[in-house]
């Protein structure tokens, strides 16, 4: 699912960047002669009539948001593929003692530098993907019963 969302979000990000470029070109041609009018549109300041043109500000906010989405979905896709690869490798190549394990990504530095959006922002998306129950879950439930909350 992360691959589909990544492809969709990447296309939307590209079209948003194209919109930004077109808007900048429009601002340069229409208001480039007068630097003050360009600054008013670029920084979303009120013009002499009190109107605010926030198109550029809104597009930059959308680029920021879609960029975060692409980063998040890429991270999820890598983690899922690595997990699948490790599982597949254990199953198929367990007789090869020298088989190198697939490396797991270390996201700690990127998370510390705030380059990767937190999972809290995507809690709704993540809630749709739960781990399947253990292989003999029903036996454990049958013999051990439900754990009671105190």
C-alpha positions in Angstrom: 0.0 0.0 0.0 2.9 2.3 0.7 4.1 1.9 -2.9 0.7 3.1 -4.3 0.5 6.0 -1.9 4.1 6.9 -2.7 3.4 6.9 -6.5 0.2 9.0 -6.0 1.8 11.5 -3.7 4.9 11.8 -5.9 2.7 12.7 -8.9 0.8 15.2 -6.8 4.0 16.7 -5.5 5.4 17.1 -9.1 2.2 18.8 -10.3 2.3 21.1 -7.2 5.9 22.1 -8.0 4.8 22.8 -11.6 2.0 25.0 -10.3 4.6 26.8 -8.2 6.9 27.4 -11.1 4.0 28.7 -13.3 2.9 31.0 -10.5 6.4 32.4 -10.1 6.7 33.0 -13.8 3.3 34.8 -13.7 4.5 36.9 -10.7 7.7 37.8 -12.5 6.0 38.9 -15.7 3.0 40.7 -14.1 4.7 42.2 -11.1 8.4 41.9 -11.8 8.6 45.4 -13.0 7.5 46.7 -9.6 9.5 45.0 -6.8 7.0 46.0 -4.1 4.1 44.3 -5.9 6.2 41.2 -6.3 7.1 41.2 -2.6 3.4 41.6 -1.7 2.4 38.5 -3.7 5.5 36.5 -2.8 5.1 37.0 1.0 1.3 37.1 1.0 1.2 40.7 2.3 -1.9 42.9 2.0 -1.9 45.1 -1.1 -3.0 48.8 -1.0 -6.6 47.6 -1.3 -6.2 45.3 1.7 -6.4 42.1 -0.4 -4.0 39.2 0.2 -2.8 36.9 -2.5 -1.9 33.8 -0.6 -1.5 31.5 -3.6 2.3 31.2 -3.4 2.2 30.7 0.4 -0.4 27.9 0.0 1.5 26.2 -2.7 4.7 26.2 -0.6 2.7 24.7 2.3 1.4 22.0 -0.1 4.9 21.2 -1.4 6.1 20.9 2.3 3.2 18.5 3.2 3.5 16.3 0.0 7.3 16.1 0.5 6.8 14.8 4.1 4.3 12.3 2.7 6.8 11.1 0.2 9.4 10.7 2.8 7.1 8.8 5.1 5.8 6.4 2.4 9.4 5.8 1.2 10.4 4.9 4.7 7.5 2.6 5.2 8.1 0.9 1.8 11.8 0.3 2.6 11.0 -1.2 6.0 8.3 -3.4 4.5 10.5 -4.6 1.7 13.4 -5.3 4.0 11.2 -7.2 6.4 9.8 -9.3 3.5 13.3 -9.9 2.2 14.6 -11.1 5.6 11.7 -13.4 6.0 12.1 -14.8 2.4 15.8 -15.2 2.8 15.4 -17.1 6.1 12.8 -19.4 4.5 14.6 -20.1 1.2 18.3 -19.9 2.2 18.4 -21.2 5.7 20.8 -23.9 4.7 23.4 -21.3 3.6 25.2 -20.3 6.8 27.2 -17.6 4.9 24.1 -15.8 3.5 24.4 -12.2 4.5 21.4 -10.8 6.2 19.7 -7.8 4.6 20.7 -4.6 6.3 18.1 -2.8 8.3 17.9 1.0 7.8 19.0 3.1 10.7 16.6 6.1 10.8 17.8 7.4 14.2 20.0 10.3 12.8 17.3 11.4 10.3 14.7 11.3 13.0 16.9 13.2 15.4 17.5 15.9 12.8 13.7 16.0 12.2 14.1 15.1 8.5 11.5 12.3 8.7 8.0 13.1 9.8 6.8 11.4 12.9 4.4 8.4 12.8 1.9 10.4 14.9 1.0 12.5 11.8 0.1 9.2 10.0 -1.6 7.4 12.8 -4.8 7.1 10.7 -2.9 5.5 7.8 -0.9 3.2 10.0 -4.1 2.0 11.9 -5.2 0.2 8.7 -2.2 -2.1 8.9 -2.2 -4.4 11.9 0.1 -7.3 12.4 -1.6 -10.6 11.8 -2.2 -12.7 15.0 0.4 -15.2 16.0 0.3 -18.6 14.3 -1.4 -20.4 17.2 -3.3 -17.4 18.7 -6.5 -19.3 19.1 -4.7 -22.0 21.2 -3.2 -19.4 23.5 -6.5 -17.7 23.8 -8.2 -21.0 24.6 -5.8 -22.2 27.2 -4.6 -18.9 28.7 -7.8 -16.9 28.3 -8.0 -13.2 28.0 -5.7 -11.1 30.2 -7.8 -9.0 32.6 -7.0 -5.4 33.1 -6.5 -4.4 36.7 
